[in-house]
Amino acid sequence: MKHATVWTRLLLGSVTLLLLLPACGGGEKKQEKIEITPYILNLHLKYSFIDNFEDGLARVMMKTKTESGRETGVFGCIDEKGHEVIPCIYESVYMEPGGVLVSPKEGDNKLFVYRDGTLQEFPMPDGLEPQGGFYNGRARVHDEDFNYGYIDTEGNLVVPCRYNSADDFSEGLAVVEQNWRKGYIDVDGNEVTPLIYCNAMEFYNGLGCVQNEEGLYGYVDATGREVIPCQFESADFFYGDVAPVCLDGSYGLIDKTGRFVSATRYKSMGVCTSNLFYYGEDGLYGFVDARQNVLTPARYNKIDICREGMVAVAQQGKYGFVNEKGEEVIPCIYSRVNWFDQGFARVARNGRVGYIDKTGREIFLLPSNRFSSASRSGFGVFCFESGGELFIFDEEGNRLDSNGLETPDAASASAGSDASAGSSAAGGSGVVVVPSVSAPASTGSSQSDPVRRVEWEIRRNRAIEELARLQVKLIEDPNSAYIKHNIQTQQNIINTCNEMIAIYQ
């Protein structure tokens, strides 16, 4: 299932408004911790944006300019070693669980799937464009008249483009629409239900929620049989063995036979996890479990983001977090919060912004006026820009140097500037990171290795290209400390590459 509500991301090198939108989602795949190396840190200067990893790939963006001189971005993907497996040449890149959908500037979409370290491009029949990744071995496409169908993993059109709209497959069935009516088809295009419903949701936990012409909701099973008649004013997916529904203006949980699990009804209700549901009474919210046992009395003004088993709640305008047991594990002291992502959440309070873990430990909180942008990269480090300088922290709150190591001496050296700003980041102020290419100590003698030499030549050529681009930008903005910092970094990389090329001659 897909829950498309987000807190807008802060990109490196840009200033973006922060928007907090309500959502509830499921668990996330835990990312394997990756060693922080100089090469990985260098990626933060090469790319303006590094997203979190999904199925071994992370979306990245590089800034570029159009022919008219307008600054824009091009997208690609890197793997967990930092290799650019999809080049940064595309106008858009969409990460799908079933693949990666990219759109070149000329507008012809392409579909890639990355499996076991191999990137495969899927052929598109003439006149068709992909609309998403593969689900249950099928990917949505549309023809030139925007009629929808499905292709298989060989690129064959297995379900003709005959529908006005179509959803991704889930549990072997997909919702399709024709003449303003919806129903379900199987992976071969056979109708499992007639197309008679005003609305239908994707299959989840063995049932699909449908709405009839009277506007009432019920559920069908995988054979198309309406096992719970359309009788509810509103209904949601089944989470585990229960689903929240509304009958006669009040809410409760039903089981898969359609019976309410408790006689208690509420004015509102929603899902957080399969065993945690929120309810509303008189403008306040609390939590119940899947049997409607009250876990938390209604005392919160707002129930917000839910992810990784942590639910954002608000009291009197301040945010905190409740766990899957309904326990308030992080008090409501923050003015803004983001959802938890791989064990960390972005928060703000008292004019400071930073990250916390699930115990409420503040990794760091820095004055919000000290940096123009911040992000948590796909490599498990926190990055922010301050006055044109790049600062990086690890997940323990340690500031890192170019070798990915804690640098207390450098932290002390720069403590004065942060002290004047009132910083309370763990241990003092951040250390400016000037990423460099790691090289073995020179023995003064040549170590002939054509493969290694070519690798260093490629790195040098990339740095030379980046240096030329930065020098042009410096002409446009001669006072930019950030550009000057990046120029020095690229020059250091070029010098190191030249030394290594000489060693491996």
C-alpha positions in Angstrom: 0.0 0.0 0.0 1.1 3.5 -0.7 0.6 6.5 1.6 1.7 9.6 -0.3 1.8 12.2 2.5 5.1 13.8 3.2 6.9 16.7 5.0 8.7 18.6 2.3 12.3 17.6 2.1 15.1 20.2 2.6 17.5 19.8 -0.3 21.2 20.6 0.0 21.8 24.0 -1.5 18.2 25.2 -1.5 15.8 26.7 1.0 12.4 24.9 1.1 9.3 25.7 3.1 8.4 23.1 5.8 4.9 21.6 5.5 3.6 19.1 8.0 0.8 17.0 6.5 -1.1 14.2 8.3 -0.5 10.6 7.3 -0.3 7.1 8.6 1.9 4.4 7.0 3.3 1.0 7.6 6.8 -0.3 8.6 9.9 0.4 6.6 12.7 -1.9 5.5 15.8 -1.3 7.7 18.7 0.0 5.8 22.0 -1.8 6.3 24.5 0.6 7.9 27.1 1.7 5.4 30.7 2.7 6.3 31.3 6.4 5.9 34.2 6.9 3.5 35.8 10.0 1.9 34.3 8.9 -1.4 30.8 8.8 0.0 31.3 12.2 1.6 32.4 13.6 -1.7 29.1 12.6 -3.2 27.5 15.4 -1.1 29.5 17.9 -3.2 28.8 16.2 -6.5 25.0 16.0 -6.0 22.6 18.6 -4.8 20.3 15.9 -3.3 20.8 12.3 -2.2 17.6 10.4 -1.3 17.2 7.4 1.0 17.8 4.0 -0.5 15.0 1.8 -1.8 15.8 -1.7 -3.0 19.5 -0.9 -3.3 19.1 2.4 -5.2 19.0 6.1 -4.1 17.7 8.9 -6.2 20.2 11.8 -6.8 20.0 15.2 -8.4 22.6 17.4 -10.0 22.0 21.1 -10.8 22.3 22.2 -14.3 21.1 25.0 -16.6 18.8 25.2 -19.5 19.7 26.8 -22.8 18.1 30.0 -21.6 20.3 30.0 -18.5 17.6 28.9 -16.1 18.9 26.7 -13.3 17.2 23.3 -13.1 18.0 19.8 -12.0 18.6 16.4 -13.6 18.1 13.1 -11.9 19.6 9.7 -11.8 20.3 6.9 -9.3 23.3 5.6 -7.4 23.8 2.2 -5.8 25.0 1.6 -2.2 28.6 2.0 -3.2 28.0 5.4 -4.7 28.2 4.2 -8.3 25.9 6.1 -10.7 23.9 3.2 -12.2 21.3 5.5 -13.8 23.1 8.6 -15.2 22.0 12.0 -14.0 20.4 13.1 -17.3 16.7 12.6 -16.7 14.0 15.2 -16.1 12.4 13.0 -13.4 13.0 9.7 -11.7 10.3 7.9 -9.7 11.3 5.2 -7.3 8.8 2.4 -7.4 8.8 -0.9 -5.4 8.6 -2.7 -8.8 11.2 -0.6 -10.7 12.5 2.8 -11.5 10.5 5.0 -13.9 12.6 7.8 -15.6 11.5 10.5 -18.0 14.1 12.0 -20.4 13.8 15.6 -21.4 12.4 14.7 -24.8 9.4 13.1 -22.9 9.8 9.4 -23.8 9.5 7.5 -20.6 11.7 4.5 -19.9 11.3 1.7 -17.3 14.3 0.2 -15.4 14.3 -2.6 -12.9 17.3 -3.0 -10.5 17.7 -6.5 -9.2 20.7 -8.2 -7.6 23.1 -5.4 -8.6 21.9 -5.5 -12.3 20.0 -2.7 -14.0 17.6 -3.9 -16.7 15.7 -1.6 -19.1 12.4 -3.0 -20.3 11.3 -2.5 -23.9 8.1 -0.6 -24.5 5.9 -1.5 -27.4 5.5 1.3 -30.0 3.0 3.9 -28.9 3.0 2.9 -25.2 4.3 4.7 -22.2 4.9 3.1 -18.7 3.1 4.6 -15.8 4.8 2.8 -12.9 6.9 -0.2 -11.8 6.1 -3.9 -11.8 3.5 -5.3 -9.3 2.7 -9.0 -9.5 4.6 -9.1 -12.8 2.6 -6.4 -14.4 3.3 -2.7 -15.2 0.7 -0.1 -16.2 1.0 1.5 -19.6 -1.2 3.8 -21.7 -1.5 4.4 -25.4 -1.5 7.7 -27.3 -5.2 8.1 -26.5 -4.6 7.6 -22.7 -6.3 4.2 -22.6 -4.7 1.9 -20.0 -3.5 -1.6 -20.1 -0.6 -3.8 -18.7 2.7 -5.3 -19.9 4.5 -8.3 -18.5 8.2 -8.4 -17.6 9.1 -9.3 -21.2 7.5 -6.1 -22.5 4.5 -7.9 -24.0 1.1 -6.2 -23.8 -0.9 -8.8 -21.9 -3.9 -6.7 -21.0 -5.0 -4.5 -23.9 -5.3 -0.7 -23.5 -9.0 -0.5 -23.1 -9.6 1.1 -19.7 -10.1 4.8 -18.8 -8.0 4.3 -15.7 -6.1 1.5 -14.0 -4.3 0.9 -10.7 -1.3 -1.2 -9.9 -1.8 -4.9 -9.1 -2.1 -5.9 -5.5 -2.5 -9.5 -4.3 -3.1 -10.6 -7.9 -5.9 -8.1 -8.7 -6.1 -4.6 -10.0 -8.8 -1.9 -10.0 -9.8 -0.7 -13.5 -12.4 1.7 -14.7 -14.5 1.8 -17.8 -17.4 4.2 -18.5 -17.2 5.7 -15.0 -17.6 2.3 -13.3 -14.9 0.2 -11.5 -14.2 -3.4 -10.8 -11.3 -5.9 -10.5 -9.3 -7.9 -13.1 -6.7 -10.6 -12.6 -3.2 -10.5 -14.1 -4.5 -12.0 -17.4 -7.1 -9.3 -17.8 -10.1 -11.5 -16.8 -12.8 -9.6 -14.9 -13.1 -10.9 -11.3 -16.0 -8.6 -10.6 -18.2 -6.8 -13.1 -17.3 -3.1 -13.5 -20.3 -1.8 -11.5 -18.9 0.1 -8.6 -18.6 3.8 -8.2 -15.3 3.3 -6.4 -12.9 0.5 -5.4 -9.7 0.3 -3.4 -6.7 -1.9 -4.0 -6.8 -5.4 -2.5 -5.2 -5.7 0.9 -5.2 -8.5 3.4 -7.5 -10.6 1.2 -10.3 -8.1 0.7 -11.1 -5.1 -1.5 -13.3 -2.2 -0.4 -16.0 -1.2 -2.8 -18.6 1.6 -3.0 -22.0 1.0 -4.7 -24.3 3.5 -6.4 -26.0 4.5 -3.2 -22.6 5.6 -1.8 -22.3 2.8 0.7 -19.2 0.7 1.3 -18.6 -3.1 1.6 -16.0 -5.7 0.8 -15.4 -8.3 -1.9 -13.0 -11.3 -1.7 -10.5 -12.6 -4.3 -13.2 -14.5 -6.1 -15.3 -11.3 -6.6 -17.9 -12.3 -4.0 -19.3 -9.5 -1.9 -18.6 -11.0 1.5 -19.5 -7.9 3.5 -22.5 -6.1 2.0 -22.3 -2.5 1.1 -23.8 -0.8 4.2 -21.2 1.6 5.7 -21.0 5.3 5.2 -17.2 5.1 5.1 -14.7 2.3 5.3 -11.0 1.6 5.2 -8.6 -1.2 4.4 -8.4 -4.2 6.7 -5.3 -3.9 8.8 -4.7 -7.4 10.2 -8.1 -8.7 11.0 -10.0 -5.5 11.5 -11.1 -2.4 9.6 -12.5 1.0 10.8 -15.9 1.8 9.4 -18.7 4.3 9.9 -22.3 3.2 10.4 -25.2 5.5 11.3 -22.7 8.4 11.9 -20.4 6.6 14.4 -17.2 4.7 14.0 -15.9 1.3 15.2 -13.8 -1.7 14.1 -15.3 -4.7 12.3 -13.8 -8.1 11.7 -13.7 -10.0 8.4 -17.3 -11.3 8.9 -18.6 -7.7 9.1 -19.3 -7.8 12.9 -18.2 -5.0 15.2 -15.6 -6.1 17.7 -17.0 -3.8 20.4 -20.3 -2.0 21.1 -18.4 1.2 21.7 -18.6 3.8 19.0 -16.7 7.0 18.4 -17.2 10.3 16.5 -14.1 9.6 14.4 -11.5 6.8 13.9 -8.4 6.0 11.9 -5.5 3.6 11.5 -2.0 3.9 12.8 -0.8 0.3 12.7 -2.4 -3.1 12.6 -2.8 -3.0 16.4 -3.1 0.8 17.0 -6.1 2.9 16.0 -6.9 6.4 17.0 -10.4 7.6 18.0 -11.9 11.1 18.4 -14.3 12.4 21.1 -15.2 16.1 21.5 -12.2 17.4 19.6 -9.6 15.2 21.4 -8.0 12.0 20.4 -6.8 8.8 22.0 -5.8 5.3 21.1 -7.3 1.8 21.1 -6.0 -1.6 20.1 -7.5 -4.0 17.6 -10.1 -5.2 20.1 -11.0 -1.5 20.9 -9.4 -1.7 24.4 -8.5 1.9 25.3 -4.7 2.3 25.5 -4.6 6.1 25.8 -7.6 8.3 26.9 -8.6 11.1 24.5 -6.3 13.9 25.4 -4.4 15.0 22.2 -5.5 17.9 20.1 -4.1 16.3 16.9 -3.0 12.9 15.6 -0.5 13.3 12.8 2.2 11.3 11.1 2.6 7.6 11.7 5.6 5.7 10.5 8.0 3.0 11.9 5.6 2.4 14.8 5.9 6.0 16.0 2.8 8.3 15.9 3.2 12.1 16.0 0.7 13.7 18.5 0.1 17.2 19.5 -1.0 18.9 22.7 -1.5 22.7 22.8 0.5 23.2 19.7 3.5 21.1 20.7 4.4 17.7 19.1 5.7 14.5 20.6 5.5 10.8 19.7 3.4 7.8 20.9 4.6 4.2 20.3 2.6 1.2 19.1 1.4 0.5 22.6 -0.1 3.9 22.9 2.6 5.1 25.3 3.9 8.7 25.0 7.6 7.9 24.7 8.7 11.4 23.5 7.0 14.3 25.3 5.1 17.0 23.4 7.8 19.7 23.4 8.6 20.3 19.7 7.1 23.0 17.4 7.5 20.8 14.3 8.2 17.1 13.7 8.8 15.0 10.7 8.1 11.2 10.5 10.6 8.7 11.6 12.9 7.5 8.8 15.3 4.6 9.6 15.1 5.3 13.3 15.4 9.1 13.2 13.0 12.1 13.0 13.7 15.7 12.2 12.3 18.1 14.9 12.4 21.8 15.8 12.0 23.6 19.1 13.0 27.0 20.5 14.5 28.2 17.2 16.7 25.1 16.8 16.4 22.2 14.3 17.9 18.8 14.4 17.2 15.0 14.8 16.1 12.7 17.5 16.0 8.9 17.8 13.1 6.7 19.0 14.2 7.1 22.6 13.9 10.9 22.3 17.7 11.3 22.4 18.5 14.5 20.6 21.3 13.7 18.1 21.9 17.4 17.7 19.9 20.6 17.8 21.4 23.6 16.0 20.1 27.2 15.7 17.9 27.4 12.7 19.5 30.6 11.5 22.9 29.0 11.4 22.2 27.0 8.2 20.4 27.5 5.0 19.6 23.8 4.3 19.8 20.4 5.8 19.1 16.8 5.0 19.7 13.2 6.1 21.4 11.5 3.2 20.9 7.9 2.0 24.3 7.1 3.5 23.1 7.5 7.1 24.8 10.8 7.8 23.2 14.2 8.6 24.4 17.1 6.4 23.8 20.9 6.6 25.1 24.0 5.0 26.1 27.0 7.0 27.6 30.1 5.4 28.8 28.2 2.4 30.4 25.4 4.5 29.3 21.8 4.7 28.9 20.2 8.1 28.3 16.4 8.6 27.3 14.4 11.7 27.0 10.7 12.1 24.1 8.9 13.8 25.7 9.3 17.3 25.9 13.1 16.9 29.7 13.1 16.2 31.0 15.6 13.8 33.0 14.0 10.9 36.1 15.0 9.1 36.9 14.1 5.5 37.8 10.5 6.6 34.5 9.9 8.4 36.1 10.2 11.8 35.2 12.3 14.9 37.4 15.4 15.1 37.3 16.9 18.6 40.3 19.2 18.0 38.6 20.7 15.0 35.4 21.0 17.0 37.2 23.0 19.7 38.8 25.2 17.1 35.4 26.3 15.7 33.6 26.3 19.0 33.8 30.0 19.3 31.6 30.8 16.3 28.9 28.4 17.4 29.1 29.6 21.0 28.2 33.1 19.9 25.2 31.6 18.2 24.2 29.7 21.3 24.7 26.2 19.8 23.9 23.2 22.0 24.8 20.5 19.5 26.3 17.4 21.3 29.8 18.4 22.3 29.9 21.8 20.6 29.9 23.1 17.1 30.0 21.2 13.8 33.3 20.7 11.9 33.6 21.9 8.4 34.0 18.8 6.1 36.2 19.1 3.1 35.8 15.7 1.5 39.0 14.3 -0.1 39.9 11.2 -2.0 41.4 8.5 0.2 44.8 7.3 -1.1 47.3 4.8 0.2 50.6 6.1 1.4 53.1 6.5 -1.4 56.2 4.4 -1.2 58.0 6.6 -3.7 58.0 3.8 -6.3 55.6 2.8 -9.1 53.1 0.0 -8.7 52.0 -0.7 -12.2 48.3 -1.4 -12.3 46.5 -0.3 -15.5 43.0 -0.9 -14.0 43.6 1.2 -10.9 45.3 3.9 -13.0 42.2 4.1 -15.2 40.0 4.3 -12.1 41.9 7.3 -10.8 42.0 8.9 -14.3 38.2 8.7 -14.4 37.9 10.3 -11.0 40.3 13.1 -12.1 38.3 13.7 -15.3 35.1 14.0 -13.3 36.8 16.5 -10.9 38.1 18.5 -13.8 34.6 18.8 -15.3 33.2 19.8 -12.0 35.9 22.3 -11.4 35.2 23.9 -14.8 31.5 24.2 -14.0 32.2 25.7 -10.6 34.6 28.3 -12.1 31.8 29.4 -14.4 29.5 29.7 -11.4 32.1 31.7 -9.5 32.1 34.3 -12.3 28.3 34.7 -11.9 28.6 34.8 -8.1 32.2 35.9 -7.1 31.3 36.3 -3.4 30.0 32.7 -2.8 32.0 31.0 -0.1 30.2 27.8 -0.9 31.4 27.8 -4.5 35.0 28.7 -3.5 34.9 25.8 -0.9 33.8 23.4 -3.6 36.5 24.6 -6.0 39.2 24.0 -3.5 37.7 20.5 -2.8 37.9 19.6 -6.5 41.4 20.9 -6.8 42.4 18.7 -3.9 40.8 15.7 -5.6 42.6 16.5 -8.8 46.0 16.7 -7.0 45.4 13.4 -5.2 44.3 11.7 -8.4 47.5 12.9 -10.2 49.6 11.4 -7.4 47.8 8.1 -7.6 48.0 8.0 -11.4 51.8 8.4 -11.0 52.0 5.6 -8.5 50.0 3.2 -10.8 51.8 4.1 -14.0 
